[in-house]
């Protein structure tokens, strides 16, 4: 295992992250989480001992992809998706509709002060907002909005859970 020189014991944290939407840096995110799965079927046949022959390649899906944002930044994002995103503006007849607009989400985690620490780069593409849940509560905390996203695929540092089709690799 490679050693990482930690200056003052510094670990990656939320301040080590940068988020981008369609390539532009986006502030106001307070949380990003996702879950992936690969549905694999065990293959049986007449083996007489009950031992499976193997497994299928599986079907990849993203179980959940959620971002939480400060409310004013979330409103700006929804405005961007409804009005300003590439390909929007009335040409497709969905002016003002943020739920149909696809976008590219990226999250990068890095610390310049940590020699040998490998940055973490997450790519989620394409994404769409499929649920928006504003939160309004009494207390000292800032207002936030939870956004659930549909996403086709996620890669982390170029790795995927699914096996890319050989024809797509050419």
C-alpha positions in Angstrom: 0.0 0.0 0.0 1.4 3.4 -0.9 1.9 5.8 2.0 0.4 9.2 1.9 2.2 12.0 3.7 -0.4 13.7 5.9 0.5 17.2 6.8 -0.8 17.7 10.4 -2.8 14.5 10.0 -5.1 16.2 7.4 -7.6 13.9 5.8 -9.9 14.6 2.9 -13.1 16.4 4.1 -15.9 18.4 2.6 -13.6 21.4 2.1 -11.5 19.1 -0.1 -14.4 18.9 -2.6 -15.3 20.8 -5.8 -18.5 20.1 -7.7 -19.2 20.9 -11.4 -22.3 20.9 -13.4 -21.9 20.9 -17.2 -18.2 21.7 -16.5 -18.8 24.9 -14.5 -17.9 25.0 -10.8 -21.1 25.0 -8.6 -21.2 26.1 -5.0 -23.8 25.5 -2.3 -23.7 21.7 -2.1 -23.8 20.4 1.4 -24.0 16.7 0.6 -23.6 14.2 -2.3 -24.4 10.5 -2.0 -25.2 7.6 -4.3 -25.6 3.9 -4.4 -24.9 1.5 -7.3 -25.8 -2.1 -7.8 -25.2 -4.9 -10.2 -28.1 -7.5 -10.4 -26.4 -10.8 -11.1 -28.2 -14.1 -11.6 -26.7 -17.4 -10.5 -26.9 -19.9 -13.4 -27.9 -23.5 -12.6 -28.3 -26.5 -14.8 -28.5 -30.3 -14.4 -25.3 -30.7 -12.3 -26.8 -33.2 -9.9 -24.8 -31.7 -7.1 -26.6 -28.4 -7.0 -23.5 -26.4 -7.6 -24.1 -23.4 -10.0 -22.4 -23.2 -13.3 -21.6 -19.6 -12.9 -23.2 -16.2 -13.0 -24.5 -13.7 -15.6 -22.7 -10.4 -16.4 -25.5 -8.6 -14.5 -27.6 -5.5 -15.0 -26.2 -2.2 -13.7 -28.3 0.4 -12.0 -27.9 3.4 -9.8 -30.1 2.8 -6.8 -30.0 6.4 -5.6 -28.2 9.6 -6.4 -28.9 12.6 -4.1 -27.4 16.0 -3.6 -28.4 18.5 -0.9 -27.9 22.2 -1.6 -28.4 25.5 0.2 -31.7 26.7 -0.9 -30.6 29.7 -2.9 -28.0 27.7 -4.9 -30.6 25.0 -5.6 -33.0 27.6 -7.0 -30.2 28.9 -9.2 -29.5 25.3 -10.4 -33.2 24.7 -11.2 -33.3 28.0 -13.1 -30.2 27.0 -15.0 -31.7 23.7 -15.9 -35.1 25.2 -16.9 -33.8 28.1 -18.9 -30.1 28.3 -19.5 -28.8 24.8 -20.0 -27.5 23.9 -23.4 -30.3 23.0 -25.8 -32.9 24.7 -23.6 -34.7 28.0 -24.3 -37.9 27.0 -26.0 -36.4 25.1 -28.9 -37.6 21.7 -27.6 -40.9 23.1 -26.3 -40.0 22.5 -22.7 -39.0 26.0 -21.6 -39.2 26.3 -17.9 -39.1 22.5 -17.3 -36.0 21.5 -15.2 -37.0 17.8 -14.9 -36.3 17.0 -18.5 -32.9 18.6 -18.8 -29.9 16.3 -18.8 -26.7 17.5 -17.3 -23.2 16.3 -16.4 -22.3 16.2 -12.7 -18.7 15.9 -11.5 -17.3 15.8 -8.0 -13.5 16.1 -7.3 -11.9 15.5 -4.0 -8.2 16.5 -3.6 -5.8 18.3 -1.2 -2.7 20.0 -2.7 -1.0 19.8 0.7 -1.1 15.9 0.7 1.9 14.5 -1.3 1.1 11.2 -2.9 -2.7 11.5 -2.2 -4.6 10.5 -5.2 -7.5 12.8 -6.1 -10.9 11.2 -6.3 -12.9 12.1 -9.4 -16.5 11.2 -9.8 -18.4 11.5 -13.1 -22.2 11.0 -13.3 -23.6 11.4 -16.7 -26.2 12.0 -17.9 -28.3 13.2 -14.9 -31.8 14.6 -14.5 -33.6 16.0 -11.4 -36.4 13.6 -10.6 -37.4 14.8 -7.1 -37.0 18.2 -5.4 -37.7 18.5 -1.7 -37.2 21.8 -0.1 -36.8 21.8 3.7 -38.2 24.6 5.9 -37.6 24.2 9.6 -37.3 26.4 12.6 -33.8 26.7 13.9 -30.4 28.2 13.3 -29.6 26.1 10.2 -29.6 27.4 6.7 -32.5 26.4 4.4 -31.6 23.5 2.1 -33.2 21.5 -0.7 -32.8 17.8 -1.4 -32.5 16.8 -5.0 -32.8 13.2 -6.2 -31.2 12.6 -9.5 -31.7 9.9 -12.2 -28.3 9.0 -13.6 -27.3 6.6 -16.3 -23.8 5.8 -15.1 -21.2 6.7 -12.6 -17.4 6.3 -12.8 -15.0 6.9 -10.0 -11.4 7.6 -11.1 -12.3 5.9 -14.4 -13.6 2.7 -12.7 -17.0 1.3 -13.2 -19.0 -1.4 -11.5 -20.3 -2.6 -14.9 -18.4 -4.1 -17.7 -18.3 -1.8 -20.7 -19.3 -3.5 -24.0 -16.1 -4.3 -26.1 -17.7 -2.5 -29.1 -18.0 0.7 -27.0 -14.3 0.6 -26.1 -13.1 0.9 -29.7 
